[in-house]
Structures are given as structure tokens and as C-alpha cells.
């Protein structure tokens, strides 16, 4: 029995994919995504359901239903209506039907529906290993999907281009790779909606491929894998799909939900399918943006042109950007003097999901910075002044900051995640370390190995670690001086080990740091108050005799008078004669300062401390 893909059936029947999925849910048919296949008998059942709905819809309008209730006049034919004379008309309307105006007066007016936010074009980034065909694939799409006048080197400067497909417009970010993608995301800007991972069919997974996948997963954006170079004689797409399962990425053909598309950037094979999948993914993500909302965008890249000055590429995310607008980026601002699209054409305004190159900043803004508009120069200056003030306040607050109990312990019952990036000298070492780490996980702490590779750590690893708050662990490999400097600048720890047990000990320390500490109160000792000394500065000091155990400065103190507890606090000071001491043992006299003046002769002072319990 033949099968058909869900999105193909939806297209043939003229319904959107969401409607088709709703029908399948109603029928109890299981599927992974709109690219899943369904049986022919299910197809016939869906066609019948749609036909029934169409039939019901045709009969429901009131205008098409004749009034056959008792006492009502039968419907007139067109000939009867034409044959009526003006004199006969009144006799037919002895009981006139209520007019439309009267009906409207009786029925409350429906509230006007809120205008729906329109859909926007998806923004796509293409990532993968060197020489796997990322640039070739972009070039093929650019040549076939962009008008001839729009081709050329302009896109290299703009950093993005737009492709017109049968499903609508798609925007591609033309960046150097996943490092730029992550640098943008590190500043909190999720520019890309979909990530395309390009893998060569004759090479399968390579180190940068794994990095690209890790970056896309950290960004939590939908992934589509494009297996490139399928036209080569030595191409083996099935090997690529099998290797993907090792990273817990299961293609749809194997029962998973990862979309895998075989393509050839040279012949164009499969490129249309890839664009179709991008459009389907965007439709399911329901990407929307309001062109009438206040403008916001993100800096993709910026450069300084010797003739023009500072040129910045901005991705419009919401609202509309216009020539003459004042823009605020970080603690700087500028006025748009000129604006061009990805083809180099002049623009007066640009809506959501539109990459534009603007001229007007005095300094080059950093990639990933959020861009906002201001009414005028005065408003822009006010925003900048406020941001500078907020930054200074935040810096001062960090200096004075003390960890709160919640920050130290986290929310009770929360499962903690330790993000790790592993680098080792051989694949065997990587697998051995991963096997040991798998046994270290518990219900409280999860070890998430975001990336595991062979060779020294790279700047890309540091960028990934900075955005995912990960620790880089190296076994028998050492980072270069340049990578160390980048790590220091971003506050990332790179820890190198030559003995595997030392690496495991470090993982244990990381796990312990992510577990909620368990404390118990441990008894230290007690003392009897035999005299009270009045001190002008320190207040009342209890002259005491240690009868059991020991007393320690800064321990918890409980004062009992008879059978009643009269004070609970801290033992803030201990003295032996005139000397401050840290602790006093049994059988010795001492002066105790409780920072409480209510102590009396005969009171019993009991000391205890909170001790962290070792967890298995």
C-alpha cells in the first residue's frame, strides 16, 4: 500500500498543515511531523472528512435555506418575482418581515476582532564543517532564488540575503559560521529561527559538524540536516544518518523527528525539498511580527568603510525601520542617513525579517547588540544616559554582592545540570571518559556533555562554554595561548589533566557544587554563667565556666534559664583573661559575648554549629 507525506497531502487538498494535523489528531493517527507519511486508507478517510465539511459549509448559510415553517410564504421563482405588479406587492407583505435595521437594533453588536499579527519570513543560518559545501549551497540558492539584478558581492557585505520561493520569502544569514552565530546569541539575541546543518555525504560527521550541532541545540532552534554532495560516486547518505543517531539525533526514516534532506549544491538536487522543509518548519513555528509595533532589531555585523564610514547590518525583528530614524545601540546612537537591502538597492523603510545595511553610526556597534529606535536625538541621549547609569549601578552592586540562600542552594527539588565540553587526545579516551561520566549522574545532578571531540580546545569551544555556562575539561591536550586569552577574557575555565582520575575528581567537585548542601546541627559544649561583667563597649560579658565539650567563636548559642530557653543567637566573642581566643575547652573559665545584655548568673549557655553532611 502506497504512502504519502502529510505536507504533500495538505498541499494537494488545499488545506494548511495545522488543519491537517488537527484532523490526524482527531483520528488518533500518530506522526512525528508534517513530513511523516500516512497510509492510503487514512488519506481516503481524510478526503471524506474534508468533503463532508465542505458539504456542511455549503448548506449552512441562511440565505441558501428556504423558510418552510408553518404559515410562511413559499419561495418565489425568479419569473414570479418579475411578474409581480406594484399593486400586488402590498398584499404579499401583510405581515412584513423585520428589516435588517430592526434586527441589528435587537442584537448586540459583536466586538471588533483584534487585528491578527501577520506572519514574517523565517531567518535561517547554515552551519557545518569546513569544505562540506555551506558556501556552495548558499551560492546555488542565491543564484536560483534571487533576481539577476540582486546577484553579486553586495550580500557579502550585508551578511544576509532574501530568497523568494513558492512558499514565500526566506532570509538566510550569510555568516562565517557557527562562531558568529554563537557570538550573536551570547548577547541574548536569538536571530536565527532555523539552523541548517550541512554534512558532506562522502565525509559524514566531522569536529566542526559536532560543534555546529551543539551550538544549534544550545540555541534551542529547530534543526534541519542537509546531506550535501549526494551526486558524488562515493557518497554514502545512509552512513551519515547512522552516525547522527550516535548524537541522539534520529532521522525520520529511522522513526525519529530529525528532518534530513539529501541535496547537491552542484546539480541542485534536493534544494527545492530543503526550501520546502524550511517553509514547513517556519509554518509550524508560527513566526509572527507586527510591522506597526515599536521597532526592535539586532546588529548582524558592522564594518568601517573608508569612503562611506560605519556600515552596520541590522536584522529587523519587529516594527518598521525608516530613513531618518534615530537608533540606540548599547551606549551609542545614530541617525539613519541611508539604508540598502541585500541587493544594494536603496530603501526608505524595512519591515520584520528584513536584513538592511544602514549608514549613520559614528562607531561600529558590536554583533548581537539590540537596536531600538528613539523619537529624536534628545530622547536617544536620555536612553544612553540611563543605560550608562544602570551599568554603573550594576557594577557597584556586583562588588557589594553577597550570595543569598536561594543563590547558594537553589530552589528545593530542582534538578541541576552541569554543562561540560570534553577534549581528549584520542577517540578512545573520549569514550572512556563519557562512560565514567554516565555513571556519575544522579537524580539531583545531570551531566550534560555538550561537545566531546579530539584535539585541543578551540575558540569556538570557549564561545559555546560562555553562552551555555559550561566548563571545558581537557585530557592529554593543552589549549593554545590564543584560546587561553579568549577564555580568560570571557571568564571560562579550561582545566587540563594528564591523569584520568584527577579529571574525574574535578567532575566530582563540580557535581558537589551543584548539589543542594545538607546541613545538620552538631552539639559542641556548654558553660555555666558564674558572673556578669558590665563592659562600656561590648555590653554585658558572661563570665563562665565550660562544664562540657568546648565553646567556639561564631558558633550558634542557646541560653536556658531553668527549663526555659531565653535566647538563641550567635556566640560573637570569646576571651581568656584579656585575650580574644577562637575556642575554649572543658575545665576552663572564659568571658562570653553574646551580643545580648539579658544574661544572668546561673544561666546555661549551650553552643552548636551547622555541619554539612557528606552525601553519597
C-alpha positions in Angstrom: 0.0 0.0 0.0 1.5 3.4 -1.0 2.1 6.1 1.5 2.0 9.9 1.2 3.7 12.7 3.2 1.4 14.8 5.3 2.5 18.1 4.0 2.2 16.8 0.4 -1.4 15.7 1.0 -2.2 19.1 2.7 -0.9 20.9 -0.4 -2.9 18.7 -2.8 -6.1 19.2 -0.8 -5.6 22.9 -0.4 -5.6 23.0 3.4 -2.9 24.3 5.7 -0.7 22.0 7.7 -2.2 22.9 11.1 -5.6 21.9 9.8 -4.3 18.6 8.5 -2.6 17.8 11.8 -5.8 18.6 13.7 -7.7 16.1 11.5 -5.0 13.4 12.2 -5.2 14.1 15.9 -8.9 13.6 15.8 -8.5 10.3 14.0 -5.8 9.2 16.5 -3.2 8.8 13.8 0.4 9.1 15.2 3.0 11.1 13.4 6.4 12.8 14.1 6.0 15.9 12.0 4.3 17.2 8.8 6.9 15.3 6.8 5.8 12.0 8.2 4.0 9.5 5.9 0.5 8.1 6.3 -1.3 5.1 4.8 -3.5 5.3 1.7 -6.7 4.3 3.6 -6.0 7.2 6.1 -5.7 9.5 3.1 -9.1 8.4 1.8 -10.7 9.0 5.2 -9.2 12.5 5.4 -10.6 13.3 1.9 -14.0 12.1 3.0 -13.9 14.3 6.2 -13.0 17.3 4.1 -15.7 16.6 1.6 -18.3 16.3 4.4 -17.1 19.6 5.9 -17.4 21.3 2.6 -20.9 19.9 2.1 -22.0 21.1 5.5 -20.5 24.5 4.9 -22.4 24.9 1.6 -25.8 24.2 3.3 -25.3 26.3 6.4 -25.8 29.9 5.1 -29.2 31.3 6.0 -29.6 32.8 2.5 -29.4 29.3 0.9 -32.1 27.8 3.2 -35.7 28.5 2.2 -38.1 29.4 5.0 -40.6 26.4 5.1 -42.0 26.9 8.5 -45.8 26.8 9.0 -47.6 29.9 7.8 -44.6 31.1 5.8 -45.0 32.0 2.2 -43.4 29.5 -0.2 -40.3 30.7 -2.0 -40.9 32.6 -5.2 -39.3 31.8 -8.5 -37.5 34.5 -10.5 -40.3 34.5 -13.0 -42.9 35.1 -10.3 -40.9 37.9 -8.9 -40.6 39.6 -12.3 -44.4 39.1 -13.0 -45.4 41.0 -9.8 -47.1 44.3 -10.2 -46.6 47.2 -7.9 -50.2 46.9 -6.7 -49.7 43.2 -5.8 -46.7 43.9 -3.7 -48.5 45.3 -0.7 -50.8 42.2 -0.5 -47.8 40.0 -0.3 -46.4 41.9 2.7 -49.4 42.0 5.0 -47.1 40.6 7.7 -43.8 42.2 6.9 -40.6 40.5 7.9 -38.4 42.6 10.3 -36.0 44.8 8.5 -32.2 44.4 8.7 -32.1 47.6 10.7 -34.6 46.4 13.2 -32.7 43.1 13.6 -29.4 45.0 14.2 -31.1 47.0 16.9 -32.3 43.9 18.7 -29.0 42.0 18.5 -25.9 43.4 20.3 -23.1 44.4 18.1 -20.2 42.0 18.1 -16.9 43.4 19.4 -14.5 44.1 16.6 -11.9 41.3 16.4 -8.3 42.3 17.3 -6.2 42.5 14.2 -4.1 39.4 13.8 -0.3 39.9 13.9 0.9 38.9 10.4 3.4 36.1 9.7 7.0 37.0 8.9 9.7 35.3 6.9 11.9 32.8 8.7 15.5 33.6 9.3 17.8 30.7 8.6 21.5 30.2 9.3 23.6 27.5 7.6 26.4 25.8 9.7 28.7 22.9 9.3 32.3 21.6 8.8 34.8 23.3 6.5 34.5 22.2 2.9 31.2 20.4 3.3 29.5 22.8 0.9 27.9 25.6 3.0 29.0 28.4 0.7 28.2 26.3 -2.4 24.7 25.7 -1.1 24.2 29.4 -0.3 25.5 30.3 -3.7 23.1 27.9 -5.5 20.1 29.3 -3.6 21.3 32.8 -4.2 21.6 32.3 -8.0 18.3 30.5 -8.4 16.1 32.2 -5.9 17.4 35.8 -6.1 16.7 38.0 -9.1 19.6 38.6 -11.5 19.9 42.3 -10.5 20.3 41.2 -6.9 23.2 38.8 -7.5 26.7 39.9 -6.8 29.1 40.6 -4.0 26.8 43.0 -2.1 25.5 40.2 0.0 29.0 39.5 1.4 28.9 42.9 3.0 25.3 42.8 4.1 25.8 39.4 5.7 22.3 38.2 4.6 20.1 37.7 1.6 16.5 37.0 0.8 15.3 34.1 -1.3 11.8 34.1 -3.0 10.3 30.6 -3.0 6.9 29.1 -3.9 6.1 29.1 -0.2 7.2 32.7 0.3 10.3 34.7 1.4 13.2 33.1 3.3 16.0 35.1 4.8 19.5 33.5 5.0 22.2 34.8 7.3 25.4 34.7 5.4 27.9 34.5 8.3 31.3 32.9 8.6 29.8 30.0 10.5 28.6 28.9 13.9 31.1 31.1 15.8 29.4 34.3 14.6 26.0 32.7 15.2 27.0 32.0 18.8 28.6 35.4 19.3 25.3 37.0 18.4 23.4 34.6 20.7 25.8 35.2 23.6 24.4 38.7 23.9 20.9 37.3 24.3 19.8 37.8 20.7 18.1 34.8 19.1 18.3 36.0 15.5 18.0 32.7 13.6 14.7 30.8 13.6 16.0 27.6 11.9 19.5 26.1 11.7 20.6 24.1 8.7 23.5 21.7 9.4 25.3 20.8 6.2 27.1 17.4 6.2 29.1 16.1 3.2 27.8 12.7 2.1 31.3 11.4 1.5 32.7 12.7 4.8 30.0 12.2 7.4 30.3 13.9 10.9 33.4 15.9 11.5 34.6 18.0 14.5 33.0 21.3 13.3 29.8 19.4 12.5 29.5 18.3 16.1 30.3 21.8 17.2 27.6 23.2 14.9 25.0 20.8 16.2 25.9 21.6 19.8 25.5 25.3 19.1 22.1 24.8 17.5 21.0 22.7 20.4 22.2 25.3 22.9 20.2 27.9 21.0 17.1 25.7 21.1 16.3 26.4 17.4 14.8 23.7 15.1 17.4 21.8 13.1 17.3 20.5 9.5 20.2 18.4 8.3 21.2 18.8 4.6 23.4 15.9 3.4 25.3 17.6 0.6 27.4 16.2 -2.3 25.0 13.3 -2.9 26.0 13.5 -6.6 29.5 12.1 -5.9 30.1 8.4 -6.6 31.5 7.8 -3.1 28.5 9.5 -1.4 27.0 7.4 1.4 24.0 9.3 2.9 22.9 6.2 5.0 26.3 6.3 6.8 25.6 10.0 7.7 22.1 9.1 9.1 23.6 6.2 11.1 26.3 8.5 12.5 23.7 11.1 13.5 22.0 8.5 15.8 25.2 8.4 17.8 24.5 12.0 18.8 20.9 11.1 19.8 19.6 12.7 16.5 17.3 10.2 14.9 16.2 10.8 11.3 12.6 10.5 10.4 13.3 7.4 8.3 14.5 5.7 11.4 11.5 6.6 13.5 12.9 9.9 14.9 11.9 13.5 14.3 15.0 14.9 12.7 14.4 16.2 9.1 17.2 15.0 6.8 17.3 16.2 3.2 19.8 14.8 0.6 21.0 17.7 -1.6 23.6 18.6 -4.2 24.8 22.2 -4.3 26.4 21.4 -7.6 23.3 20.0 -9.5 20.6 21.5 -7.4 19.1 18.1 -6.5 17.0 18.3 -3.3 17.4 22.1 -2.9 13.7 22.6 -3.6 12.9 20.0 -1.0 15.1 21.8 1.5 13.4 25.1 0.9 10.0 23.3 1.3 11.1 21.9 4.6 12.3 25.3 5.8 8.9 26.8 4.9 7.0 23.9 6.7 9.1 24.3 9.8 8.5 28.0 9.8 4.8 27.4 9.4 4.7 25.1 12.4 6.8 27.6 14.5 4.1 30.2 13.6 6.6 33.0 13.2 4.9 36.4 13.5 5.9 40.1 13.9 3.9 43.3 14.0 5.2 45.9 11.5 3.2 48.6 13.4 4.8 47.8 16.7 7.8 49.8 18.1 11.0 49.0 16.2 13.5 46.5 17.5 16.3 44.7 15.8 19.7 43.1 16.1 23.2 44.0 14.8 24.3 41.2 12.5 27.7 42.7 11.7 29.4 46.1 11.3 32.4 47.4 9.5 34.1 50.7 8.7 34.2 51.7 5.0 37.0 54.1 4.1 34.7 56.2 2.0 31.2 55.7 3.5 32.1 55.4 7.1 30.5 53.0 9.6 28.2 50.5 7.9 26.0 48.2 10.1 23.8 45.3 9.1 20.6 45.2 11.1 18.0 42.4 11.1 14.6 44.0 11.7 12.8 41.8 14.2 9.7 43.9 14.9 8.2 47.2 13.7 9.4 49.1 10.7 12.7 50.9 10.2 12.7 54.1 8.2 15.3 56.5 6.9 15.8 59.4 9.3 15.0 57.3 12.4 17.3 57.7 15.4 18.7 54.3 16.6 20.1 53.4 20.0 22.7 50.6 20.3 24.3 49.9 23.7 25.6 53.3 24.9 25.7 54.9 21.5 23.2 56.2 19.0 23.0 57.3 15.3 20.6 58.6 12.7 19.9 56.6 9.6 21.2 58.6 6.7 20.9 55.8 4.1 19.5 52.3 4.0 20.2 49.5 1.5 18.8 46.0 1.1 20.8 42.8 0.5 20.9 43.6 -3.2 22.4 47.0 -2.7 19.1 48.8 -3.6 18.1 51.9 -1.7 15.3 51.5 0.8 13.1 54.1 2.6 11.6 51.6 5.0 12.1 47.9 6.0 9.7 45.6 7.9 10.2 42.5 10.0 12.7 39.8 8.9 14.4 42.2 6.6 18.2 42.5 6.7 19.3 46.0 5.9 22.6 47.8 5.8 22.5 51.3 7.4 24.7 54.3 7.4 24.6 56.7 10.3 26.5 55.4 13.3 29.7 57.2 14.4 31.1 54.0 16.0 30.8 50.4 14.8 28.3 48.6 17.1 29.1 45.0 18.2 27.4 42.0 16.7 24.4 40.8 18.7 23.6 44.2 20.2 19.9 45.0 20.4 18.8 48.0 18.4 15.9 50.3 19.4 14.5 53.4 17.9 14.1 56.8 19.6 11.8 59.7 18.7 14.6 62.2 18.4 18.2 62.9 19.3 17.2 64.2 22.7 15.3 61.0 23.5 18.2 58.9 22.3 20.6 60.8 24.6 18.3 60.2 27.5 18.2 56.5 26.9 22.0 56.3 26.6 22.4 58.3 29.9 20.1 56.0 31.6 21.9 52.9 30.3 25.2 54.3 31.5 23.8 54.9 34.9 22.3 51.4 35.1 25.6 49.9 34.1 27.5 51.8 36.8 24.9 50.8 39.4 25.1 47.1 38.3 28.9 47.2 38.5 28.7 48.7 42.0 26.1 46.1 43.0 28.3 43.3 41.9 31.1 44.5 44.0 28.9 44.6 47.1 27.0 41.5 46.2 26.6 38.7 48.7 25.2 35.3 47.8 21.7 34.8 49.2 20.5 31.5 50.5 18.5 30.9 47.3 21.5 31.6 45.1 23.7 29.2 47.2 21.2 26.4 47.4 18.8 27.0 44.6 15.1 26.0 44.6 14.4 22.9 46.6 13.8 19.8 44.4 15.3 21.3 41.3 17.5 19.0 39.2 20.8 20.7 38.5 22.7 20.4 35.2 26.5 20.6 34.9 27.4 21.5 31.3 30.7 20.1 30.1 32.9 20.3 27.0 35.3 17.4 26.7 38.6 17.4 24.7 40.9 14.5 24.6 43.9 13.1 22.6 42.1 10.1 21.2 38.6 8.9 20.5 39.1 6.0 22.9 39.9 8.5 25.7 36.7 10.5 24.9 34.5 7.3 25.0 36.1 6.2 28.2 35.6 9.5 30.0 32.0 9.7 28.7 31.3 6.2 30.1 32.6 7.2 33.5 30.6 10.4 33.5 27.4 8.5 32.6 27.7 6.6 35.9 28.2 9.8 37.9 24.7 11.2 37.2 22.1 11.1 39.9 18.5 12.3 40.4 19.8 15.6 41.7 22.5 16.4 39.2 22.6 15.7 35.4 25.9 15.8 33.5 25.3 17.4 30.0 28.3 16.8 27.7 27.5 19.4 25.1 30.5 18.6 23.0 33.1 15.9 23.0 36.0 16.0 20.5 39.5 15.1 19.7 42.3 17.7 19.9 43.0 20.9 21.7 40.0 23.2 22.6 39.2 26.0 20.1 37.8 29.5 20.4 34.5 28.0 19.3 34.5 25.8 22.4 35.1 28.9 24.5 32.2 30.7 22.8 29.9 27.8 23.4 31.0 27.5 27.0 30.4 31.2 27.6 26.9 31.0 26.3 25.9 27.7 28.0 27.8 28.3 31.2 30.0 25.2 30.7 33.4 24.0 31.9 36.0 22.8 29.4 37.8 19.7 30.5 40.9 18.6 28.6 42.6 15.2 28.9 46.2 14.9 27.5 45.7 18.0 25.3 46.6 21.6 26.0 44.9 24.8 24.7 46.9 27.3 22.7 47.9 30.7 24.1 45.3 32.4 22.0 42.5 30.2 23.2 43.6 30.7 26.8 43.4 34.5 26.4 39.9 34.3 24.9 38.9 32.1 27.8 40.3 34.5 30.4 38.5 37.4 28.8 35.2 35.6 28.9 35.8 34.1 32.4 35.7 30.5 31.2 37.7 27.8 33.0 39.8 25.4 30.9 41.1 22.6 33.1 43.8 20.2 31.7 44.6 16.8 33.2 47.2 14.1 32.4 45.7 11.5 34.8 42.1 10.5 34.2 41.4 10.1 37.9 42.2 13.8 38.5 39.7 14.7 35.8 37.1 12.5 37.5 37.9 14.1 40.9 37.3 17.5 39.2 33.9 16.3 37.9 33.0 15.2 41.4 33.8 18.7 42.7 31.6 20.2 40.0 28.8 17.8 40.9 29.2 18.6 44.6 29.0 22.3 43.8 25.6 21.7 42.1 24.1 19.6 44.8 21.9 21.2 47.5 24.1 21.0 50.6 22.6 19.1 53.6 23.3 20.5 57.0 22.8 19.2 60.5 23.2 20.9 63.9 26.1 19.4 65.8 26.5 19.9 69.6 29.8 21.5 70.7 29.6 22.1 74.5 28.0 24.1 77.4 29.1 26.5 80.0 27.6 27.9 83.3 27.4 31.7 83.8 29.0 32.5 87.2 29.3 36.3 86.9 28.2 39.1 84.6 30.7 41.8 83.7 29.4 45.2 82.5 31.6 46.5 79.6 31.1 50.0 78.2 31.7 49.0 74.6 31.0 45.3 74.3 27.9 45.2 76.6 27.4 42.5 79.2 30.0 39.8 79.2 29.2 36.4 80.8 32.0 35.2 83.0 31.5 31.4 82.5 33.0 28.0 83.3 33.0 25.4 80.5 31.5 22.3 82.0 31.3 20.0 78.9 32.8 19.9 75.4 34.1 23.2 74.1 32.9 26.6 73.0 33.8 28.1 69.7 33.6 31.7 68.5 30.8 32.4 66.0 29.0 29.1 67.0 25.2 29.1 67.5 24.3 29.8 71.1 21.3 28.9 73.2 20.8 30.3 76.7 18.5 28.3 79.1 17.3 29.6 82.4 15.9 26.7 84.4 13.8 24.8 81.8 13.1 27.8 79.6 15.1 28.9 76.6 15.6 32.7 76.9 17.9 33.4 74.0 19.1 31.9 70.7 21.7 33.6 68.6 25.4 33.7 68.0 28.4 33.5 70.2 30.1 36.6 68.9 33.2 36.7 71.1 35.4 34.6 73.5 38.0 35.8 75.9 40.6 34.2 78.2 41.6 36.9 80.6 42.2 39.9 78.2 43.0 37.8 75.1 40.5 37.0 72.3 40.5 33.3 71.6 38.9 31.1 69.0 37.8 28.3 71.3 37.8 27.2 75.0 37.9 23.6 76.2 36.2 21.9 79.2 37.5 22.9 82.6 38.5 26.5 81.7 36.9 29.8 82.6 36.2 32.4 79.8 34.3 35.5 79.0 31.4 35.1 76.6 30.0 37.9 74.5 26.5 37.0 73.1 25.7 40.5 71.8 22.7 40.2 74.3 22.5 42.0 77.6 19.9 39.8 79.3 22.3 37.1 80.5 22.2 36.4 84.3 24.2 34.4 86.8 23.2 30.7 86.7 22.2 30.6 83.0 23.5 27.7 80.9 25.0 28.6 77.5 25.0 25.7 75.0 27.0 26.0 71.8 26.4 24.2 68.5 27.4 24.5 64.8 25.9 23.7 61.5 27.9 21.0 59.7 27.5 19.9 56.1 26.7 16.2 55.8 28.7 14.2 53.3 26.4 12.9 50.6 26.9 9.6 48.9 
